[in-house]
Amino acid sequence: MIAFSRTKHEAAVIRKVFKGEPEAYRYIVEQYQPMVYAVALAHTGNIYLADKVVVATLKDGFDRLISLTDPKRLGMLLCTIAQGEAEKLLIKIKQNQNKPRNRKEEAPIDMKWVQSELIDPINEELGSFSVQERKGILLYAFCGMTAKNIALVLKIDQKEAAEDLARTRENIEKALLKEVSNALQPEINNKERLVAIMTAVAGPFVAEKAAQESQIGKPPTKITPIVIAASIVVVVAIGGYFGYLALFGGNDGSQVDVAVSSEGDTVPDQASTESSGPDSVEIPVRNNTYTLEGRIVDQRFWKDGIAGLTVEAAGKTSETDNYGEFVIGGVPKGDHLIKVSYDGIVFPNTRRISTEGNNKPITIEVTEDIPTRFKFQARVYDHNTKDIISKFEVTTCKNFPDMMQPYQLNLFREQNNPEGILRDRYLTFGDYTMYVRAHGYAPFSLQFTIDENWDPNQEYEFPLYRSVALEASVYGPNGVSIAEASVMPRVGTLDGIVTGSAEYVHTDSKGNFSLFTLPIGIQSFLILHITHGTGRAIVELEPGRTTKIRIQLPDKGALTGDITVNKKPAKFKEVRRRVSGSGIDVTRNIEYFSPGQYELKTTPEPVTIIGCVGPGDDDKWFERRMELKTEPSMDAPTWLDFNFSSGIGIIEGDVTLHGAPPRSVFVELLYNIGQKDDKERILFELGAVSTFHLENLPLGTGTFKIYTSPRAMSQTDFASAHALMDHSEEDFELTADTSTVRLDIAL
């Protein structure tokens, strides 16, 4: 049963995750598997897909803990993610989409039989109910939730949840529902799934620890009366023995070891009978049958083990394998200081590890003395003068984050080279982002991928720009400055959560903050305050300049979100609000309290917002607009983003006309976006042409429409006259694999 009284414990678990203890996430996986499974099964009606949704949800949940400002909303967060993952899975039309997830262990139930004999019949009974009602009855059946708790996690009214639950319970066969619940219990609370999730979020080492500590699948411990009686006898016997020693002495302090034979008789230990006179001193024999197990990893990447190192402890040695793991057997019980070396070079280390296990990985700085597979080199110089920079600092992270993460600021390592040559080493394949900075220069980022085609002789370049500065003031919805607001990157990373360093800075008592350590270019910030909520800011930082901005958090009931063109902050050319019929122009009502963020006050009813922007200097289109549907809330800001971006798509072709060539040709691209019939429209003016080539288009599906006119026509005229122009349309699909489409049009 999901118990909502455990909020304090969950808050403590989340804090542990933020402090770099990802193994604590095991508790959340154990507690929330049933709830997420109920939501997934309600959406998909298929236990194979439900299993996939649970894994995807709890993996994503780990990354999104950073966005959770209130532990009480953890259930809501996971339910929302589960719904999105289920919908995402159902839209994918692929062969074998019902194929089970690959598992290391066999499923605890006969999945095929349960699906055909139990799930399909319950799906038939639930067929007349909405998804919300199906989620409610399964949360009740699998988790024992009340209407109040169902309302909390599904973000609906408690009265509505109670009515839904009463209606479904009345119309669903109770025996079938109970049989489904009982049959699915081993699959709902699944240890193999827990291990798969923990492996994905924290690696196999932590996953193995989670498997050992998990209570899933373990039988309850029962103490029988005969065991209790035997324990009492043993305790009394031991007490009597030590009482005898206290009264009558213990053979002049010499040790007497007692062993128990297989028949239960006590016999003297051989070591105690070999004393040769009163002068002999018996030396206790230490048990050397314990094992030390651990792992040695790259201090930059806690999942990358270092192979080939020699590890020594208690006079015994071992060598790390390809995962950096080592095992040293035959050592005494307890903690041991270990020595790590390679080819006679001993690396600094003060770590002690225990025979009890649960040893955290030992981190080693990867230098030229460490055996590595991949070498990296680059040249560092001033972008403007081209002068060599001989003293600089370097840090690297995995993947391609949108911004330099706060934890990276403390990981820069100094290098010196009179020729400005940077050298580094890596252990595994992967995508990497390297940042290089120097005194007076901003960090410069470079993304590269190490794979089987890696060329160790390739030389990269780091042309450093002059340092930048950002000064900002943060205000609440009421216009009053906010102290102690967290300034964070818009998109965090797993490493940021694990290291517990997810914020750049806090605002001071006047609501101000300054940053001098970020790269040039687009930076997207998230502002969090426990009382005033969440705000955003998108800033373009320029070299050698101080950028000053004002950020105001949105008000409750406001419609707000991003407004960007090619990731740069922008403003609307026109905004229309449509409830029914034609749209009403509300451009004058739009506020821009923060860079790259708009705010509009509106009424709490379903509405379509039509936002239009103009082109930048390099854009070939003359107008882009999005039509997005939403339903504003009065209890919190409603986020609706208008992000207009370019892509790698190309549409080209020829126009064949009957008669005179046209004097005006316009193209309209209508993209399908989102899952609610949202649209994006892009308009091009091609002039008098019979061949067209449109590039830098976003990927996606939609409709291509071409309009021609025998007379010259302006862009303004097109808005009112296009309905009467000669036109033709074709469907198109631009993907990463098929990024160029040719369309030949005949009019």
Helices and strands as residue ranges (DSSP letters): G 4-6, H 7-18, G 22-24, H 25-44, H 47-63, G 64-67, G 71-73, H 74-91, H 111-114, I 115-119, H 120-126, H 131-143, H 147-154, H 158-171, H 174-188, H 191-202, H 204-213, H 225-248, E 258-260, E 266-268, G 270-273, E 290-298, E 301-305, E 310-313, E 316-319, E 325-331, E 335-337, E 339-342, E 345-347, E 352-354, E 362-364, E 374-382, E 391-398, G 406-410, E 413-416, E 421-426, E 430-437, E 444-450, E 459-464, E 469-475, E 486-489, H 494-499, E 505-506, E 512-515, E 521-529, E 533-541, E 546-552, E 558-565, E 568-569, E 574-578, E 584-585, G 587-589, E 591-594, E 597-601, E 607-613, E 623-630, E 638-639, E 642-644, E 649-656, E 664-673, E 678-687, E 691-697, E 700-709, H 715-721, G 722-724, E 726-734, E 740-742, E 745-746
